[in-house]
Amino acid sequence: MRLIDHYGADGWGIDEPSALLPRQRLAYQLVADATRSRTAPAHVLDIGCGDGTFLHHLAKHLGDAGMTYVGLDYSEYQLTKARRLPYEFHACDVGEGIPLPNASVDVVHAAEVIEHLYNPDLFIEECARVLRPGGELVITTPNLHAWYNRALFVAGIQPVFHETSTRSTEVGAGALGRLKQDKRPVGHLRLFNRTAILDLLRREGFEPTALLGARFHGVPGALRWLDAMFCHRPAMASILVVGARKT
């Protein structure tokens, strides 16, 4: 069965602003620090690159001298926009593997990808395979144990980010459905909490080096201050931002 392109012309997120989202700003700092720590110009891979916005911001601040920027995505619609940028882009299904040679990359950035995959173990294994020894992985993913999800579980409401329908996020949402700004599913299959994502990384040969919490841009305005407050406790934050080194 062909995968659904949830980020295609009629999908979710096609009108996102060019500015980085809160999770992207945190990930950007981790990626930038990882590239600056290399003794030679880095080879950076952005998995789930979308329209190339993240790579564009990275290259703009780190420069192009000797650096290599590569983006992978499943959405041909997003890649059509990305290819306007002067970097290397490829269409692929990373659920089946990463189409790059062993030990060919210094830094991998995978934002909001792992929750879309049937086999997250294979994905992390593939990230380890393409990274050089000591290479860095920066990954972001929604937090199953976000502060509001803990309350929603008790109320018998489907947690935010967790989808059981391919047609509407209102399925299982109860009264929360009326507050959803966008009712189109984004294709989430697996959700992680802090313990799960760290365990998975360690099992596949990574040593976590950073764990940060990020705000979710879809939280209603009146609650954004509370969402920001919980970022200081990553285990309860909306988004998990993790840095890990290949051991």
C-alpha positions as a Python dict, from the first residue, in 0.01 Angstrom:
ca = {
    (1, 'M'): (0, 0, 0),
    (2, 'R'): (139, 341, -97),
    (3, 'L'): (208, 580, 189),
    (4, 'I'): (-23, 878, 233),
    (5, 'D'): (152, 1209, 169),
    (6, 'H'): (12, 1400, 466),
    (7, 'Y'): (226, 1703, 371),
    (8, 'G'): (124, 1723, 6),
    (9, 'A'): (-67, 1996, -175),
    (10, 'D'): (-388, 1919, 16),
    (11, 'G'): (-222, 1817, 339),
    (12, 'W'): (-114, 1969, 666),
    (13, 'G'): (141, 2243, 717),
    (14, 'I'): (166, 2377, 361),
    (15, 'D'): (131, 2735, 479),
    (16, 'E'): (388, 2722, 761),
    (17, 'P'): (590, 3043, 797),
    (18, 'S'): (953, 3051, 690),
    (19, 'A'): (1064, 3133, 1048),
    (20, 'L'): (1179, 2841, 1261),
    (21, 'L'): (931, 2684, 1503),
    (22, 'P'): (1025, 2659, 1875),
    (23, 'R'): (1141, 2297, 1841),
    (24, 'Q'): (1343, 2387, 1532),
    (25, 'R'): (1522, 2669, 1713),
    (26, 'L'): (1638, 2429, 1985),
    (27, 'A'): (1738, 2165, 1730),
    (28, 'Y'): (1919, 2428, 1526),
    (29, 'Q'): (2141, 2517, 1821),
    (30, 'L'): (2229, 2151, 1881),
    (31, 'V'): (2307, 2094, 1513),
    (32, 'A'): (2512, 2414, 1491),
    (33, 'D'): (2713, 2319, 1801),
    (34, 'A'): (2776, 1971, 1657),
    (35, 'T'): (2903, 2108, 1325),
    (36, 'R'): (3126, 2366, 1490),
    (37, 'S'): (3287, 2096, 1705),
    (38, 'R'): (3414, 1911, 1395),
    (39, 'T'): (3777, 1960, 1293),
    (40, 'A'): (3674, 1960, 924),
    (41, 'P'): (3370, 2100, 738),
    (42, 'A'): (3069, 1887, 825),
    (43, 'H'): (2835, 1680, 611),
    (44, 'V'): (2484, 1753, 744),
    (45, 'L'): (2181, 1537, 665),
    (46, 'D'): (1828, 1669, 728),
    (47, 'I'): (1574, 1383, 731),
    (48, 'G'): (1218, 1501, 678),
    (49, 'C'): (1355, 1824, 530),
    (50, 'G'): (1020, 1944, 393),
    (51, 'D'): (1066, 2261, 192),
    (52, 'G'): (1428, 2300, 305),
    (53, 'T'): (1364, 2581, 555),
    (54, 'F'): (1579, 2428, 828),
    (55, 'L'): (1876, 2367, 598),
    (56, 'H'): (1842, 2719, 459),
    (57, 'H'): (1866, 2871, 809),
    (58, 'L'): (2156, 2643, 897),
    (59, 'A'): (2357, 2724, 584),
    (60, 'K'): (2282, 3094, 619),
    (61, 'H'): (2449, 3106, 961),
    (62, 'L'): (2716, 2836, 928),
    (63, 'G'): (2816, 2917, 570),
    (64, 'D'): (2875, 2699, 266),
    (65, 'A'): (3257, 2681, 269),
    (66, 'G'): (3334, 2310, 250),
    (67, 'M'): (3001, 2217, 410),
    (68, 'T'): (2766, 1964, 253),
    (69, 'Y'): (2391, 1991, 307),
    (70, 'V'): (2160, 1705, 208),
    (71, 'G'): (1783, 1678, 259),
    (72, 'L'): (1556, 1372, 242),
    (73, 'D'): (1178, 1367, 233),
    (74, 'Y'): (889, 1153, 113),
    (75, 'S'): (671, 1443, -3),
    (76, 'E'): (736, 1534, -366),
    (77, 'Y'): (525, 1845, -311),
    (78, 'Q'): (758, 1971, -39),
    (79, 'L'): (1071, 1867, -229),
    (80, 'T'): (960, 2069, -532),
    (81, 'K'): (985, 2378, -312),
    (82, 'A'): (1308, 2262, -147),
    (83, 'R'): (1488, 2215, -478),
    (84, 'R'): (1483, 2589, -534),
    (85, 'L'): (1766, 2596, -277),
    (86, 'P'): (2128, 2517, -376),
    (87, 'Y'): (2157, 2196, -175),
    (88, 'E'): (2121, 1824, -246),
    (89, 'F'): (1772, 1676, -206),
    (90, 'H'): (1639, 1323, -250),
    (91, 'A'): (1293, 1166, -240),
    (92, 'C'): (1276, 845, -38),
    (93, 'D'): (1082, 646, 219),
    (94, 'V'): (1315, 643, 520),
    (95, 'G'): (1097, 373, 672),
    (96, 'E'): (1277, 140, 433),
    (97, 'G'): (1625, 283, 493),
    (98, 'I'): (1845, 586, 428),
    (99, 'P'): (1991, 592, 74),
    (100, 'L'): (2342, 699, 176),
    (101, 'P'): (2670, 505, 224),
    (102, 'N'): (2798, 384, 559),
    (103, 'A'): (2981, 640, 773),
    (104, 'S'): (2926, 924, 525),
    (105, 'V'): (2759, 1187, 746),
    (106, 'D'): (2874, 1395, 1045),
    (107, 'V'): (2539, 1525, 1172),
    (108, 'V'): (2185, 1395, 1123),
    (109, 'H'): (1881, 1610, 1199),
    (110, 'A'): (1547, 1424, 1205),
    (111, 'A'): (1261, 1651, 1305),
    (112, 'E'): (914, 1505, 1366),
    (113, 'V'): (994, 1194, 1161),
    (114, 'I'): (1019, 896, 1393),
    (115, 'E'): (654, 916, 1503),
    (116, 'H'): (548, 858, 1140),
    (117, 'L'): (737, 530, 1100),
    (118, 'Y'): (619, 172, 1143),
    (119, 'N'): (971, 58, 1237),
    (120, 'P'): (1147, 324, 1447),
    (121, 'D'): (1419, 75, 1548),
    (122, 'L'): (1529, 39, 1185),
    (123, 'F'): (1528, 416, 1145),
    (124, 'I'): (1763, 478, 1440),
    (125, 'E'): (1979, 187, 1325),
    (126, 'E'): (2005, 350, 982),
    (127, 'C'): (2097, 685, 1137),
    (128, 'A'): (2379, 509, 1322),
    (129, 'R'): (2492, 336, 1003),
    (130, 'V'): (2529, 656, 796),
    (131, 'L'): (2695, 853, 1077),
    (132, 'R'): (3071, 854, 1118),
    (133, 'P'): (3212, 747, 1458),
    (134, 'G'): (3141, 1026, 1703),
    (135, 'G'): (2874, 1169, 1473),
    (136, 'E'): (2574, 1348, 1620),
    (137, 'L'): (2201, 1279, 1586),
    (138, 'V'): (1948, 1551, 1673),
    (139, 'I'): (1593, 1425, 1685),
    (140, 'T'): (1263, 1590, 1777),
    (141, 'T'): (932, 1418, 1839),
    (142, 'P'): (597, 1488, 2011),
    (143, 'N'): (583, 1384, 2375),
    (144, 'L'): (316, 1128, 2466),
    (145, 'H'): (349, 1242, 2828),
    (146, 'A'): (310, 1615, 2759),
    (147, 'W'): (145, 1796, 3049),
    (148, 'Y'): (-194, 1822, 2880),
    (149, 'N'): (-189, 1459, 2763),
    (150, 'R'): (-157, 1345, 3124),
    (151, 'A'): (-481, 1525, 3203),
    (152, 'L'): (-653, 1404, 2886),
    (153, 'F'): (-580, 1039, 2970),
    (154, 'V'): (-757, 1082, 3304),
    (155, 'A'): (-1053, 1248, 3127),
    (156, 'G'): (-1083, 960, 2880),
    (157, 'I'): (-988, 1175, 2580),
    (158, 'Q'): (-751, 1070, 2304),
    (159, 'P'): (-410, 1234, 2373),
    (160, 'V'): (-289, 1512, 2146),
    (161, 'F'): (-56, 1394, 1865),
    (162, 'H'): (-190, 1037, 1881),
    (163, 'E'): (-407, 961, 1577),
    (164, 'T'): (-643, 668, 1529),
    (165, 'S'): (-803, 787, 1203),
    (166, 'T'): (-658, 871, 863),
    (167, 'R'): (-944, 1114, 797),
    (168, 'S'): (-992, 1331, 1106),
    (169, 'T'): (-815, 1412, 1432),
    (170, 'E'): (-1155, 1460, 1595),
    (171, 'V'): (-1191, 1082, 1634),
    (172, 'G'): (-1159, 1016, 2007),
    (173, 'A'): (-1100, 1383, 2088),
    (174, 'G'): (-1433, 1444, 2259),
    (175, 'A'): (-1490, 1809, 2352),
    (176, 'L'): (-1128, 1882, 2261),
    (177, 'G'): (-1220, 1840, 1895),
    (178, 'R'): (-1381, 2184, 1892),
    (179, 'L'): (-1048, 2345, 1985),
    (180, 'K'): (-842, 2181, 1712),
    (181, 'Q'): (-720, 2438, 1461),
    (182, 'D'): (-652, 2177, 1194),
    (183, 'K'): (-850, 1855, 1185),
    (184, 'R'): (-641, 1687, 914),
    (185, 'P'): (-428, 1395, 1039),
    (186, 'V'): (-53, 1417, 996),
    (187, 'G'): (15, 1042, 996),
    (188, 'H'): (146, 967, 1344),
    (189, 'L'): (198, 594, 1411),
    (190, 'R'): (429, 584, 1715),
    (191, 'L'): (453, 821, 2010),
    (192, 'F'): (738, 838, 2260),
    (193, 'N'): (785, 965, 2610),
    (194, 'R'): (1122, 1065, 2752),
    (195, 'T'): (1214, 715, 2870),
    (196, 'A'): (1116, 545, 2544),
    (197, 'I'): (1315, 769, 2310),
    (198, 'L'): (1628, 755, 2530),
    (199, 'D'): (1603, 376, 2561),
    (200, 'L'): (1570, 335, 2185),
    (201, 'L'): (1872, 556, 2116),
    (202, 'R'): (2090, 365, 2363),
    (203, 'R'): (1984, 28, 2221),
    (204, 'E'): (2105, 137, 1877),
    (205, 'G'): (2447, 259, 1987),
    (206, 'F'): (2389, 623, 2080),
    (207, 'E'): (2476, 808, 2398),
    (208, 'P'): (2227, 1090, 2469),
    (209, 'T'): (2402, 1422, 2521),
    (210, 'A'): (2108, 1664, 2549),
    (211, 'L'): (1739, 1648, 2639),
    (212, 'L'): (1533, 1963, 2594),
    (213, 'G'): (1164, 2049, 2599),
    (214, 'A'): (1001, 2265, 2329),
    (215, 'R'): (670, 2442, 2299),
    (216, 'F'): (404, 2324, 2054),
    (217, 'H'): (306, 2604, 1817),
    (218, 'G'): (-54, 2474, 1806),
    (219, 'V'): (-127, 2534, 2176),
    (220, 'P'): (-404, 2799, 2216),
    (221, 'G'): (-271, 3146, 2291),
    (222, 'A'): (-411, 3159, 2644),
    (223, 'L'): (-214, 2848, 2741),
    (224, 'R'): (117, 2924, 2574),
    (225, 'W'): (271, 3059, 2894),
    (226, 'L'): (193, 2727, 3064),
    (227, 'D'): (334, 2529, 2772),
    (228, 'A'): (652, 2737, 2790),
    (229, 'M'): (679, 2676, 3165),
    (230, 'F'): (673, 2297, 3120),
    (231, 'C'): (964, 2318, 2875),
    (232, 'H'): (1183, 2341, 3185),
    (233, 'R'): (1073, 1983, 3262),
    (234, 'P'): (1131, 1800, 2932),
    (235, 'A'): (950, 1488, 3052),
    (236, 'M'): (629, 1697, 3054),
    (237, 'A'): (702, 1930, 2761),
    (238, 'S'): (502, 1924, 2437),
    (239, 'I'): (799, 1831, 2218),
    (240, 'L'): (1112, 1633, 2303),
    (241, 'V'): (1439, 1757, 2150),
    (242, 'V'): (1721, 1507, 2192),
    (243, 'G'): (2089, 1519, 2101),
    (244, 'A'): (2287, 1192, 2090),
    (245, 'R'): (2637, 1085, 1988),
    (246, 'K'): (2723, 766, 1801),
    (247, 'T'): (2946, 568, 2034),
}
